[in-house]
Amino acid sequence: MPYSKPLGKKLFELRIVGEIHVRFIYVFHDNKAWILHGFAKKTDKIPKKEIDYAHKQLKMLLQ
């Protein structure tokens, strides 16, 4: 905090605040941070489709 927070299930959110609010969802794997997804955030909550996409990317990373 204030720029990063855990989302649960190994996922973390990185917040970049500016004229356009950008969010990255990332995970730690093999002692590295892997960015799974990035998007412009327009609402207070992270849309479920963005979390679902990050989970899909995580499954691919872990294969």
PDBQT receptor file of N, H, CA, C and O in Angstrom, charges set to zero:
ATOM      1  N   MET A   1       0.842  -1.163   0.000  1.00  0.00    +0.000 N 
ATOM      2  CA  MET A   1       0.000   0.000   0.000  1.00  0.00    +0.000 C 
ATOM      3  C   MET A   1       0.896   1.238   0.000  1.00  0.00    +0.000 C 
ATOM      4  O   MET A   1       1.959   1.182   0.619  1.00  0.00    +0.000 OA
ATOM      5  N   PRO A   2       0.572   2.271  -0.602  1.00  0.00    +0.000 N 
ATOM      6  CA  PRO A   2      -0.697   2.580  -1.258  1.00  0.00    +0.000 C 
ATOM      7  C   PRO A   2      -0.728   2.188  -2.741  1.00  0.00    +0.000 C 
ATOM      8  O   PRO A   2      -1.762   2.346  -3.391  1.00  0.00    +0.000 OA
ATOM      9  N   TYR A   3       0.384   1.682  -3.286  1.00  0.00    +0.000 N 
ATOM     10  H   TYR A   3       1.224   1.554  -2.758  1.00  0.00    +0.000 HD
ATOM     11  CA  TYR A   3       0.415   1.418  -4.722  1.00  0.00    +0.000 C 
ATOM     12  C   TYR A   3       0.229  -0.050  -5.092  1.00  0.00    +0.000 C 
ATOM     13  O   TYR A   3       0.003  -0.375  -6.258  1.00  0.00    +0.000 OA
ATOM     14  N   SER A   4       0.321  -0.912  -4.130  1.00  0.00    +0.000 N 
ATOM     15  H   SER A   4       0.504  -0.648  -3.183  1.00  0.00    +0.000 HD
ATOM     16  CA  SER A   4       0.170  -2.333  -4.396  1.00  0.00    +0.000 C 
ATOM     17  C   SER A   4      -0.605  -2.975  -3.253  1.00  0.00    +0.000 C 
ATOM     18  O   SER A   4      -0.480  -2.573  -2.097  1.00  0.00    +0.000 OA
ATOM     19  N   LYS A   5      -1.415  -3.986  -3.598  1.00  0.00    +0.000 N 
ATOM     20  H   LYS A   5      -1.517  -4.312  -4.537  1.00  0.00    +0.000 HD
ATOM     21  CA  LYS A   5      -2.132  -4.707  -2.552  1.00  0.00    +0.000 C 
ATOM     22  C   LYS A   5      -2.444  -6.116  -3.038  1.00  0.00    +0.000 C 
ATOM     23  O   LYS A   5      -2.572  -6.345  -4.241  1.00  0.00    +0.000 OA
ATOM     24  N   PRO A   6      -2.567  -7.054  -2.114  1.00  0.00    +0.000 N 
ATOM     25  CA  PRO A   6      -2.928  -8.419  -2.511  1.00  0.00    +0.000 C 
ATOM     26  C   PRO A   6      -4.406  -8.502  -2.885  1.00  0.00    +0.000 C 
ATOM     27  O   PRO A   6      -5.259  -7.860  -2.272  1.00  0.00    +0.000 OA
ATOM     28  N   LEU A   7      -4.683  -9.308  -3.904  1.00  0.00    +0.000 N 
ATOM     29  H   LEU A   7      -3.990  -9.829  -4.401  1.00  0.00    +0.000 HD
ATOM     30  CA  LEU A   7      -6.062  -9.538  -4.331  1.00  0.00    +0.000 C 
ATOM     31  C   LEU A   7      -6.553 -10.905  -3.882  1.00  0.00    +0.000 C 
ATOM     32  O   LEU A   7      -7.747 -11.194  -3.963  1.00  0.00    +0.000 OA
ATOM     33  N   GLY A   8      -5.651 -11.737  -3.415  1.00  0.00    +0.000 N 
ATOM     34  H   GLY A   8      -4.681 -11.502  -3.349  1.00  0.00    +0.000 HD
ATOM     35  CA  GLY A   8      -5.998 -13.097  -3.029  1.00  0.00    +0.000 C 
ATOM     36  C   GLY A   8      -5.626 -14.078  -4.118  1.00  0.00    +0.000 C 
ATOM     37  O   GLY A   8      -5.418 -13.696  -5.270  1.00  0.00    +0.000 OA
ATOM     38  N   LYS A   9      -5.541 -15.363  -3.742  1.00  0.00    +0.000 N 
ATOM     39  H   LYS A   9      -5.710 -15.673  -2.807  1.00  0.00    +0.000 HD
ATOM     40  CA  LYS A   9      -5.203 -16.439  -4.687  1.00  0.00    +0.000 C 
ATOM     41  C   LYS A   9      -3.925 -16.142  -5.449  1.00  0.00    +0.000 C 
ATOM     42  O   LYS A   9      -3.863 -16.339  -6.662  1.00  0.00    +0.000 OA
ATOM     43  N   LYS A  10      -2.893 -15.663  -4.739  1.00  0.00    +0.000 N 
ATOM     44  H   LYS A  10      -2.944 -15.503  -3.753  1.00  0.00    +0.000 HD
ATOM     45  CA  LYS A  10      -1.550 -15.374  -5.265  1.00  0.00    +0.000 C 
ATOM     46  C   LYS A  10      -1.458 -14.105  -6.107  1.00  0.00    +0.000 C 
ATOM     47  O   LYS A  10      -0.358 -13.732  -6.517  1.00  0.00    +0.000 OA
ATOM     48  N   LEU A  11      -2.565 -13.435  -6.376  1.00  0.00    +0.000 N 
ATOM     49  H   LEU A  11      -3.458 -13.738  -6.043  1.00  0.00    +0.000 HD
ATOM     50  CA  LEU A  11      -2.557 -12.260  -7.243  1.00  0.00    +0.000 C 
ATOM     51  C   LEU A  11      -2.373 -10.975  -6.437  1.00  0.00    +0.000 C 
ATOM     52  O   LEU A  11      -2.821 -10.864  -5.295  1.00  0.00    +0.000 OA
ATOM     53  N   PHE A  12      -1.697 -10.003  -7.070  1.00  0.00    +0.000 N 
ATOM     54  H   PHE A  12      -1.334 -10.093  -7.997  1.00  0.00    +0.000 HD
ATOM     55  CA  PHE A  12      -1.494  -8.682  -6.493  1.00  0.00    +0.000 C 
ATOM     56  C   PHE A  12      -1.884  -7.633  -7.524  1.00  0.00    +0.000 C 
ATOM     57  O   PHE A  12      -1.837  -7.879  -8.729  1.00  0.00    +0.000 OA
ATOM     58  N   GLU A  13      -2.266  -6.467  -7.037  1.00  0.00    +0.000 N 
ATOM     59  H   GLU A  13      -2.304  -6.267  -6.058  1.00  0.00    +0.000 HD
ATOM     60  CA  GLU A  13      -2.634  -5.346  -7.901  1.00  0.00    +0.000 C 
ATOM     61  C   GLU A  13      -1.609  -4.236  -7.720  1.00  0.00    +0.000 C 
ATOM     62  O   GLU A  13      -1.268  -3.879  -6.593  1.00  0.00    +0.000 OA
ATOM     63  N   LEU A  14      -1.119  -3.693  -8.826  1.00  0.00    +0.000 N 
ATOM     64  H   LEU A  14      -1.395  -3.984  -9.742  1.00  0.00    +0.000 HD
ATOM     65  CA  LEU A  14      -0.242  -2.532  -8.817  1.00  0.00    +0.000 C 
ATOM     66  C   LEU A  14      -1.028  -1.381  -9.413  1.00  0.00    +0.000 C 
ATOM     67  O   LEU A  14      -1.542  -1.482 -10.527  1.00  0.00    +0.000 OA
ATOM     68  N   ARG A  15      -1.123  -0.279  -8.669  1.00  0.00    +0.000 N 
ATOM     69  H   ARG A  15      -0.706  -0.197  -7.764  1.00  0.00    +0.000 HD
ATOM     70  CA  ARG A  15      -1.912   0.869  -9.105  1.00  0.00    +0.000 C 
ATOM     71  C   ARG A  15      -1.004   2.006  -9.558  1.00  0.00    +0.000 C 
ATOM     72  O   ARG A  15      -0.065   2.387  -8.859  1.00  0.00    +0.000 OA
ATOM     73  N   ILE A  16      -1.298   2.535 -10.727  1.00  0.00    +0.000 N 
ATOM     74  H   ILE A  16      -2.061   2.225 -11.295  1.00  0.00    +0.000 HD
ATOM     75  CA  ILE A  16      -0.607   3.717 -11.229  1.00  0.00    +0.000 C 
ATOM     76  C   ILE A  16      -1.681   4.781 -11.404  1.00  0.00    +0.000 C 
ATOM     77  O   ILE A  16      -2.582   4.647 -12.231  1.00  0.00    +0.000 OA
ATOM     78  N   VAL A  17      -1.566   5.832 -10.616  1.00  0.00    +0.000 N 
ATOM     79  H   VAL A  17      -0.833   5.940  -9.944  1.00  0.00    +0.000 HD
ATOM     80  CA  VAL A  17      -2.586   6.874 -10.585  1.00  0.00    +0.000 C 
ATOM     81  C   VAL A  17      -2.107   8.059 -11.407  1.00  0.00    +0.000 C 
ATOM     82  O   VAL A  17      -0.973   8.516 -11.260  1.00  0.00    +0.000 OA
ATOM     83  N   GLY A  18      -2.972   8.543 -12.263  1.00  0.00    +0.000 N 
ATOM     84  H   GLY A  18      -3.893   8.172 -12.382  1.00  0.00    +0.000 HD
ATOM     85  CA  GLY A  18      -2.671   9.692 -13.093  1.00  0.00    +0.000 C 
ATOM     86  C   GLY A  18      -3.935  10.147 -13.780  1.00  0.00    +0.000 C 
ATOM     87  O   GLY A  18      -5.042   9.909 -13.297  1.00  0.00    +0.000 OA
ATOM     88  N   GLU A  19      -3.764  10.799 -14.901  1.00  0.00    +0.000 N 
ATOM     89  H   GLU A  19      -2.865  10.993 -15.293  1.00  0.00    +0.000 HD
ATOM     90  CA  GLU A  19      -4.929  11.236 -15.671  1.00  0.00    +0.000 C 
ATOM     91  C   GLU A  19      -5.790  10.017 -16.030  1.00  0.00    +0.000 C 
ATOM     92  O   GLU A  19      -7.018  10.079 -15.995  1.00  0.00    +0.000 OA
ATOM     93  N   ILE A  20      -5.130   8.926 -16.370  1.00  0.00    +0.000 N 
ATOM     94  H   ILE A  20      -4.131   8.876 -16.399  1.00  0.00    +0.000 HD
ATOM     95  CA  ILE A  20      -5.797   7.643 -16.599  1.00  0.00    +0.000 C 
ATOM     96  C   ILE A  20      -5.271   6.698 -15.532  1.00  0.00    +0.000 C 
ATOM     97  O   ILE A  20      -4.058   6.556 -15.376  1.00  0.00    +0.000 OA
ATOM     98  N   HIS A  21      -6.160   6.055 -14.800  1.00  0.00    +0.000 N 
ATOM     99  H   HIS A  21      -7.145   6.170 -14.926  1.00  0.00    +0.000 HD
ATOM    100  CA  HIS A  21      -5.758   5.108 -13.762  1.00  0.00    +0.000 C 
ATOM    101  C   HIS A  21      -5.479   3.762 -14.419  1.00  0.00    +0.000 C 
ATOM    102  O   HIS A  21      -6.349   3.183 -15.070  1.00  0.00    +0.000 OA
ATOM    103  N   VAL A  22      -4.257   3.272 -14.243  1.00  0.00    +0.000 N 
ATOM    104  H   VAL A  22      -3.549   3.742 -13.714  1.00  0.00    +0.000 HD
ATOM    105  CA  VAL A  22      -3.838   2.008 -14.836  1.00  0.00    +0.000 C 
ATOM    106  C   VAL A  22      -3.629   0.999 -13.726  1.00  0.00    +0.000 C 
ATOM    107  O   VAL A  22      -3.115   1.331 -12.658  1.00  0.00    +0.000 OA
ATOM    108  N   ARG A  23      -4.033  -0.243 -13.987  1.00  0.00    +0.000 N 
ATOM    109  H   ARG A  23      -4.451  -0.513 -14.855  1.00  0.00    +0.000 HD
ATOM    110  CA  ARG A  23      -3.853  -1.328 -13.029  1.00  0.00    +0.000 C 
ATOM    111  C   ARG A  23      -3.123  -2.473 -13.710  1.00  0.00    +0.000 C 
ATOM    112  O   ARG A  23      -3.380  -2.800 -14.868  1.00  0.00    +0.000 OA
ATOM    113  N   PHE A  24      -2.202  -3.075 -12.959  1.00  0.00    +0.000 N 
ATOM    114  H   PHE A  24      -1.993  -2.810 -12.018  1.00  0.00    +0.000 HD
ATOM    115  CA  PHE A  24      -1.537  -4.287 -13.396  1.00  0.00    +0.000 C 
ATOM    116  C   PHE A  24      -1.832  -5.359 -12.369  1.00  0.00    +0.000 C 
ATOM    117  O   PHE A  24      -1.781  -5.102 -11.166  1.00  0.00    +0.000 OA
ATOM    118  N   ILE A  25      -2.138  -6.549 -12.829  1.00  0.00    +0.000 N 
ATOM    119  H   ILE A  25      -2.179  -6.758 -13.806  1.00  0.00    +0.000 HD
ATOM    120  CA  ILE A  25      -2.301  -7.689 -11.937  1.00  0.00    +0.000 C 
ATOM    121  C   ILE A  25      -1.067  -8.556 -12.130  1.00  0.00    +0.000 C 
ATOM    122  O   ILE A  25      -0.727  -8.933 -13.252  1.00  0.00    +0.000 OA
ATOM    123  N   TYR A  26      -0.400  -8.869 -11.024  1.00  0.00    +0.000 N 
ATOM    124  H   TYR A  26      -0.676  -8.563 -10.113  1.00  0.00    +0.000 HD
ATOM    125  CA  TYR A  26       0.843  -9.624 -11.124  1.00  0.00    +0.000 C 
ATOM    126  C   TYR A  26       0.898 -10.701 -10.055  1.00  0.00    +0.000 C 
ATOM    127  O   TYR A  26       0.088 -10.732  -9.128  1.00  0.00    +0.000 OA
ATOM    128  N   VAL A  27       1.880 -11.585 -10.209  1.00  0.00    +0.000 N 
ATOM    129  H   VAL A  27       2.538 -11.560 -10.962  1.00  0.00    +0.000 HD
ATOM    130  CA  VAL A  27       2.075 -12.707  -9.303  1.00  0.00    +0.000 C 
ATOM    131  C   VAL A  27       3.576 -12.898  -9.111  1.00  0.00    +0.000 C 
ATOM    132  O   VAL A  27       4.366 -12.553  -9.990  1.00  0.00    +0.000 OA
ATOM    133  N   PHE A  28       3.964 -13.438  -7.980  1.00  0.00    +0.000 N 
ATOM    134  H   PHE A  28       3.322 -13.719  -7.266  1.00  0.00    +0.000 HD
ATOM    135  CA  PHE A  28       5.352 -13.823  -7.757  1.00  0.00    +0.000 C 
ATOM    136  C   PHE A  28       5.479 -15.304  -8.059  1.00  0.00    +0.000 C 
ATOM    137  O   PHE A  28       4.732 -16.121  -7.521  1.00  0.00    +0.000 OA
ATOM    138  N   HIS A  29       6.438 -15.652  -8.931  1.00  0.00    +0.000 N 
ATOM    139  H   HIS A  29       7.045 -14.988  -9.368  1.00  0.00    +0.000 HD
ATOM    140  CA  HIS A  29       6.668 -17.052  -9.318  1.00  0.00    +0.000 C 
ATOM    141  C   HIS A  29       8.150 -17.219  -9.623  1.00  0.00    +0.000 C 
ATOM    142  O   HIS A  29       8.728 -16.432 -10.373  1.00  0.00    +0.000 OA
ATOM    143  N   ASP A  30       8.760 -18.241  -9.043  1.00  0.00    +0.000 N 
ATOM    144  H   ASP A  30       8.290 -18.880  -8.434  1.00  0.00    +0.000 HD
ATOM    145  CA  ASP A  30      10.197 -18.501  -9.234  1.00  0.00    +0.000 C 
ATOM    146  C   ASP A  30      11.049 -17.275  -8.904  1.00  0.00    +0.000 C 
ATOM    147  O   ASP A  30      11.968 -16.933  -9.648  1.00  0.00    +0.000 OA
ATOM    148  N   ASN A  31      10.740 -16.624  -7.796  1.00  0.00    +0.000 N 
ATOM    149  H   ASN A  31       9.994 -16.902  -7.192  1.00  0.00    +0.000 HD
ATOM    150  CA  ASN A  31      11.484 -15.455  -7.319  1.00  0.00    +0.000 C 
ATOM    151  C   ASN A  31      11.471 -14.282  -8.305  1.00  0.00    +0.000 C 
ATOM    152  O   ASN A  31      12.392 -13.466  -8.317  1.00  0.00    +0.000 OA
ATOM    153  N   LYS A  32      10.435 -14.204  -9.119  1.00  0.00    +0.000 N 
ATOM    154  H   LYS A  32       9.686 -14.867  -9.109  1.00  0.00    +0.000 HD
ATOM    155  CA  LYS A  32      10.268 -13.098 -10.067  1.00  0.00    +0.000 C 
ATOM    156  C   LYS A  32       8.836 -12.601  -9.988  1.00  0.00    +0.000 C 
ATOM    157  O   LYS A  32       7.928 -13.340  -9.610  1.00  0.00    +0.000 OA
ATOM    158  N   ALA A  33       8.649 -11.353 -10.344  1.00  0.00    +0.000 N 
ATOM    159  H   ALA A  33       9.387 -10.752 -10.651  1.00  0.00    +0.000 HD
ATOM    160  CA  ALA A  33       7.294 -10.803 -10.459  1.00  0.00    +0.000 C 
ATOM    161  C   ALA A  33       6.882 -10.900 -11.921  1.00  0.00    +0.000 C 
ATOM    162  O   ALA A  33       7.583 -10.421 -12.813  1.00  0.00    +0.000 OA
ATOM    163  N   TRP A  34       5.737 -11.527 -12.147  1.00  0.00    +0.000 N 
ATOM    164  H   TRP A  34       5.168 -11.916 -11.423  1.00  0.00    +0.000 HD
ATOM    165  CA  TRP A  34       5.216 -11.706 -13.502  1.00  0.00    +0.000 C 
ATOM    166  C   TRP A  34       3.946 -10.881 -13.660  1.00  0.00    +0.000 C 
ATOM    167  O   TRP A  34       2.990 -11.059 -12.906  1.00  0.00    +0.000 OA
ATOM    168  N   ILE A  35       3.933  -9.980 -14.635  1.00  0.00    +0.000 N 
ATOM    169  H   ILE A  35       4.710  -9.835 -15.248  1.00  0.00    +0.000 HD
ATOM    170  CA  ILE A  35       2.733  -9.195 -14.919  1.00  0.00    +0.000 C 
ATOM    171  C   ILE A  35       1.819 -10.057 -15.783  1.00  0.00    +0.000 C 
ATOM    172  O   ILE A  35       2.190 -10.474 -16.880  1.00  0.00    +0.000 OA
ATOM    173  N   LEU A  36       0.633 -10.312 -15.274  1.00  0.00    +0.000 N 
ATOM    174  H   LEU A  36       0.332  -9.973 -14.383  1.00  0.00    +0.000 HD
ATOM    175  CA  LEU A  36      -0.322 -11.169 -15.967  1.00  0.00    +0.000 C 
ATOM    176  C   LEU A  36      -1.297 -10.388 -16.824  1.00  0.00    +0.000 C 
ATOM    177  O   LEU A  36      -1.780 -10.883 -17.843  1.00  0.00    +0.000 OA
ATOM    178  N   HIS A  37      -1.587  -9.150 -16.403  1.00  0.00    +0.000 N 
ATOM    179  H   HIS A  37      -1.195  -8.747 -15.576  1.00  0.00    +0.000 HD
ATOM    180  CA  HIS A  37      -2.624  -8.389 -17.107  1.00  0.00    +0.000 C 
ATOM    181  C   HIS A  37      -2.510  -6.919 -16.725  1.00  0.00    +0.000 C 
ATOM    182  O   HIS A  37      -2.172  -6.590 -15.588  1.00  0.00    +0.000 OA
ATOM    183  N   GLY A  38      -2.789  -6.050 -17.669  1.00  0.00    +0.000 N 
ATOM    184  H   GLY A  38      -3.063  -6.318 -18.592  1.00  0.00    +0.000 HD
ATOM    185  CA  GLY A  38      -2.825  -4.617 -17.412  1.00  0.00    +0.000 C 
ATOM    186  C   GLY A  38      -4.040  -4.014 -18.094  1.00  0.00    +0.000 C 
ATOM    187  O   GLY A  38      -4.436  -4.449 -19.176  1.00  0.00    +0.000 OA
ATOM    188  N   PHE A  39      -4.629  -3.012 -17.459  1.00  0.00    +0.000 N 
ATOM    189  H   PHE A  39      -4.307  -2.659 -16.581  1.00  0.00    +0.000 HD
ATOM    190  CA  PHE A  39      -5.829  -2.400 -18.022  1.00  0.00    +0.000 C 
ATOM    191  C   PHE A  39      -6.044  -1.028 -17.407  1.00  0.00    +0.000 C 
ATOM    192  O   PHE A  39      -5.536  -0.729 -16.327  1.00  0.00    +0.000 OA
ATOM    193  N   ALA A  40      -6.810  -0.194 -18.115  1.00  0.00    +0.000 N 
ATOM    194  H   ALA A  40      -7.223  -0.436 -18.993  1.00  0.00    +0.000 HD
ATOM    195  CA  ALA A  40      -7.220   1.107 -17.593  1.00  0.00    +0.000 C 
ATOM    196  C   ALA A  40      -8.454   0.884 -16.734  1.00  0.00    +0.000 C 
ATOM    197  O   ALA A  40      -9.418   0.259 -17.175  1.00  0.00    +0.000 OA
ATOM    198  N   LYS A  41      -8.425   1.386 -15.524  1.00  0.00    +0.000 N 
ATOM    199  H   LYS A  41      -7.641   1.894 -15.165  1.00  0.00    +0.000 HD
ATOM    200  CA  LYS A  41      -9.525   1.164 -14.590  1.00  0.00    +0.000 C 
ATOM    201  C   LYS A  41     -10.469   2.364 -14.619  1.00  0.00    +0.000 C 
ATOM    202  O   LYS A  41     -10.043   3.514 -14.515  1.00  0.00    +0.000 OA
ATOM    203  N   LYS A  42     -11.744   2.072 -14.760  1.00  0.00    +0.000 N 
ATOM    204  H   LYS A  42     -12.090   1.137 -14.845  1.00  0.00    +0.000 HD
ATOM    205  CA  LYS A  42     -12.737   3.139 -14.876  1.00  0.00    +0.000 C 
ATOM    206  C   LYS A  42     -13.746   3.138 -13.742  1.00  0.00    +0.000 C 
ATOM    207  O   LYS A  42     -14.547   4.065 -13.626  1.00  0.00    +0.000 OA
ATOM    208  N   THR A  43     -13.717   2.098 -12.896  1.00  0.00    +0.000 N 
ATOM    209  H   THR A  43     -13.066   1.344 -12.990  1.00  0.00    +0.000 HD
ATOM    210  CA  THR A  43     -14.649   2.002 -11.786  1.00  0.00    +0.000 C 
ATOM    211  C   THR A  43     -13.873   1.779 -10.489  1.00  0.00    +0.000 C 
ATOM    212  O   THR A  43     -12.660   1.567 -10.519  1.00  0.00    +0.000 OA
ATOM    213  N   ASP A  44     -14.561   1.825  -9.365  1.00  0.00    +0.000 N 
ATOM    214  H   ASP A  44     -15.545   1.998  -9.341  1.00  0.00    +0.000 HD
ATOM    215  CA  ASP A  44     -13.905   1.623  -8.078  1.00  0.00    +0.000 C 
ATOM    216  C   ASP A  44     -13.427   0.189  -7.874  1.00  0.00    +0.000 C 
ATOM    217  O   ASP A  44     -12.363  -0.039  -7.297  1.00  0.00    +0.000 OA
ATOM    218  N   LYS A  45     -14.209  -0.773  -8.346  1.00  0.00    +0.000 N 
ATOM    219  H   LYS A  45     -15.073  -0.588  -8.815  1.00  0.00    +0.000 HD
ATOM    220  CA  LYS A  45     -13.858  -2.175  -8.172  1.00  0.00    +0.000 C 
ATOM    221  C   LYS A  45     -13.219  -2.705  -9.458  1.00  0.00    +0.000 C 
ATOM    222  O   LYS A  45     -13.486  -2.217 -10.556  1.00  0.00    +0.000 OA
ATOM    223  N   ILE A  46     -12.369  -3.717  -9.285  1.00  0.00    +0.000 N 
ATOM    224  H   ILE A  46     -12.152  -4.113  -8.393  1.00  0.00    +0.000 HD
ATOM    225  CA  ILE A  46     -11.801  -4.378 -10.459  1.00  0.00    +0.000 C 
ATOM    226  C   ILE A  46     -12.877  -5.281 -11.046  1.00  0.00    +0.000 C 
ATOM    227  O   ILE A  46     -13.422  -6.127 -10.336  1.00  0.00    +0.000 OA
ATOM    228  N   PRO A  47     -13.191  -5.119 -12.324  1.00  0.00    +0.000 N 
ATOM    229  CA  PRO A  47     -14.206  -5.975 -12.940  1.00  0.00    +0.000 C 
ATOM    230  C   PRO A  47     -13.814  -7.457 -12.887  1.00  0.00    +0.000 C 
ATOM    231  O   PRO A  47     -12.641  -7.804 -13.022  1.00  0.00    +0.000 OA
ATOM    232  N   LYS A  48     -14.801  -8.310 -12.690  1.00  0.00    +0.000 N 
ATOM    233  H   LYS A  48     -15.754  -8.028 -12.580  1.00  0.00    +0.000 HD
ATOM    234  CA  LYS A  48     -14.563  -9.748 -12.582  1.00  0.00    +0.000 C 
ATOM    235  C   LYS A  48     -13.871 -10.296 -13.821  1.00  0.00    +0.000 C 
ATOM    236  O   LYS A  48     -13.046 -11.203 -13.712  1.00  0.00    +0.000 OA
ATOM    237  N   LYS A  49     -14.188  -9.770 -14.988  1.00  0.00    +0.000 N 
ATOM    238  H   LYS A  49     -14.858  -9.033 -15.077  1.00  0.00    +0.000 HD
ATOM    239  CA  LYS A  49     -13.568 -10.276 -16.216  1.00  0.00    +0.000 C 
ATOM    240  C   LYS A  49     -12.053 -10.040 -16.217  1.00  0.00    +0.000 C 
ATOM    241  O   LYS A  49     -11.309 -10.829 -16.799  1.00  0.00    +0.000 OA
ATOM    242  N   GLU A  50     -11.597  -8.975 -15.578  1.00  0.00    +0.000 N 
ATOM    243  H   GLU A  50     -12.203  -8.335 -15.106  1.00  0.00    +0.000 HD
ATOM    244  CA  GLU A  50     -10.158  -8.690 -15.508  1.00  0.00    +0.000 C 
ATOM    245  C   GLU A  50      -9.460  -9.696 -14.586  1.00  0.00    +0.000 C 
ATOM    246  O   GLU A  50      -8.370 -10.175 -14.900  1.00  0.00    +0.000 OA
ATOM    247  N   ILE A  51     -10.088 -10.014 -13.454  1.00  0.00    +0.000 N 
ATOM    248  H   ILE A  51     -10.974  -9.625 -13.200  1.00  0.00    +0.000 HD
ATOM    249  CA  ILE A  51      -9.544 -11.012 -12.523  1.00  0.00    +0.000 C 
ATOM    250  C   ILE A  51      -9.544 -12.388 -13.191  1.00  0.00    +0.000 C 
ATOM    251  O   ILE A  51      -8.567 -13.130 -13.083  1.00  0.00    +0.000 OA
ATOM    252  N   ASP A  52     -10.625 -12.726 -13.874  1.00  0.00    +0.000 N 
ATOM    253  H   ASP A  52     -11.418 -12.123 -13.962  1.00  0.00    +0.000 HD
ATOM    254  CA  ASP A  52     -10.712 -14.018 -14.559  1.00  0.00    +0.000 C 
ATOM    255  C   ASP A  52      -9.614 -14.158 -15.612  1.00  0.00    +0.000 C 
ATOM    256  O   ASP A  52      -9.014 -15.223 -15.754  1.00  0.00    +0.000 OA
ATOM    257  N   TYR A  53      -9.360 -13.083 -16.343  1.00  0.00    +0.000 N 
ATOM    258  H   TYR A  53      -9.848 -12.218 -16.228  1.00  0.00    +0.000 HD
ATOM    259  CA  TYR A  53      -8.311 -13.126 -17.358  1.00  0.00    +0.000 C 
ATOM    260  C   TYR A  53      -6.943 -13.342 -16.709  1.00  0.00    +0.000 C 
ATOM    261  O   TYR A  53      -6.130 -14.111 -17.222  1.00  0.00    +0.000 OA
ATOM    262  N   ALA A  54      -6.687 -12.677 -15.600  1.00  0.00    +0.000 N 
ATOM    263  H   ALA A  54      -7.347 -12.053 -15.183  1.00  0.00    +0.000 HD
ATOM    264  CA  ALA A  54      -5.415 -12.852 -14.897  1.00  0.00    +0.000 C 
ATOM    265  C   ALA A  54      -5.263 -14.288 -14.403  1.00  0.00    +0.000 C 
ATOM    266  O   ALA A  54      -4.170 -14.850 -14.473  1.00  0.00    +0.000 OA
ATOM    267  N   HIS A  55      -6.335 -14.884 -13.910  1.00  0.00    +0.000 N 
ATOM    268  H   HIS A  55      -7.223 -14.428 -13.853  1.00  0.00    +0.000 HD
ATOM    269  CA  HIS A  55      -6.287 -16.287 -13.473  1.00  0.00    +0.000 C 
ATOM    270  C   HIS A  55      -5.974 -17.210 -14.654  1.00  0.00    +0.000 C 
ATOM    271  O   HIS A  55      -5.224 -18.175 -14.508  1.00  0.00    +0.000 OA
ATOM    272  N   LYS A  56      -6.538 -16.918 -15.803  1.00  0.00    +0.000 N 
ATOM    273  H   LYS A  56      -7.147 -16.134 -15.922  1.00  0.00    +0.000 HD
ATOM    274  CA  LYS A  56      -6.265 -17.707 -17.009  1.00  0.00    +0.000 C 
ATOM    275  C   LYS A  56      -4.783 -17.605 -17.374  1.00  0.00    +0.000 C 
ATOM    276  O   LYS A  56      -4.153 -18.608 -17.711  1.00  0.00    +0.000 OA
ATOM    277  N   GLN A  57      -4.238 -16.404 -17.306  1.00  0.00    +0.000 N 
ATOM    278  H   GLN A  57      -4.750 -15.590 -17.032  1.00  0.00    +0.000 HD
ATOM    279  CA  GLN A  57      -2.822 -16.204 -17.609  1.00  0.00    +0.000 C 
ATOM    280  C   GLN A  57      -1.937 -16.926 -16.581  1.00  0.00    +0.000 C 
ATOM    281  O   GLN A  57      -0.897 -17.480 -16.937  1.00  0.00    +0.000 OA
ATOM    282  N   LEU A  58      -2.348 -16.916 -15.327  1.00  0.00    +0.000 N 
ATOM    283  H   LEU A  58      -3.192 -16.465 -15.038  1.00  0.00    +0.000 HD
ATOM    284  CA  LEU A  58      -1.583 -17.598 -14.276  1.00  0.00    +0.000 C 
ATOM    285  C   LEU A  58      -1.542 -19.097 -14.540  1.00  0.00    +0.000 C 
ATOM    286  O   LEU A  58      -0.493 -19.723 -14.386  1.00  0.00    +0.000 OA
ATOM    287  N   LYS A  59      -2.662 -19.675 -14.932  1.00  0.00    +0.000 N 
ATOM    288  H   LYS A  59      -3.514 -19.167 -15.057  1.00  0.00    +0.000 HD
ATOM    289  CA  LYS A  59      -2.683 -21.103 -15.255  1.00  0.00    +0.000 C 
ATOM    290  C   LYS A  59      -1.703 -21.422 -16.377  1.00  0.00    +0.000 C 
ATOM    291  O   LYS A  59      -1.013 -22.440 -16.330  1.00  0.00    +0.000 OA
ATOM    292  N   MET A  60      -1.640 -20.559 -17.382  1.00  0.00    +0.000 N 
ATOM    293  H   MET A  60      -2.200 -19.732 -17.420  1.00  0.00    +0.000 HD
ATOM    294  CA  MET A  60      -0.691 -20.765 -18.483  1.00  0.00    +0.000 C 
ATOM    295  C   MET A  60       0.746 -20.665 -17.992  1.00  0.00    +0.000 C 
ATOM    296  O   MET A  60       1.605 -21.433 -18.427  1.00  0.00    +0.000 OA
ATOM    297  N   LEU A  61       1.011 -19.737 -17.101  1.00  0.00    +0.000 N 
ATOM    298  H   LEU A  61       0.314 -19.114 -16.748  1.00  0.00    +0.000 HD
ATOM    299  CA  LEU A  61       2.364 -19.559 -16.563  1.00  0.00    +0.000 C 
ATOM    300  C   LEU A  61       2.799 -20.785 -15.766  1.00  0.00    +0.000 C 
ATOM    301  O   LEU A  61       3.966 -21.173 -15.821  1.00  0.00    +0.000 OA
ATOM    302  N   LEU A  62       1.897 -21.385 -15.043  1.00  0.00    +0.000 N 
ATOM    303  H   LEU A  62       0.949 -21.069 -14.999  1.00  0.00    +0.000 HD
ATOM    304  CA  LEU A  62       2.229 -22.506 -14.166  1.00  0.00    +0.000 C 
ATOM    305  C   LEU A  62       2.327 -23.844 -14.899  1.00  0.00    +0.000 C 
ATOM    306  O   LEU A  62       2.718 -24.843 -14.295  1.00  0.00    +0.000 OA
ATOM    307  N   GLN A  63       1.984 -23.883 -16.171  1.00  0.00    +0.000 N 
ATOM    308  H   GLN A  63       1.666 -23.072 -16.662  1.00  0.00    +0.000 HD
ATOM    309  CA  GLN A  63       2.059 -25.141 -16.931  1.00  0.00    +0.000 C 
ATOM    310  C   GLN A  63       3.489 -25.524 -17.226  1.00  0.00    +0.000 C 
ATOM    311  O   GLN A  63       3.735 -26.552 -17.856  1.00  0.00    +0.000 OA
TER     312      GLN A  63
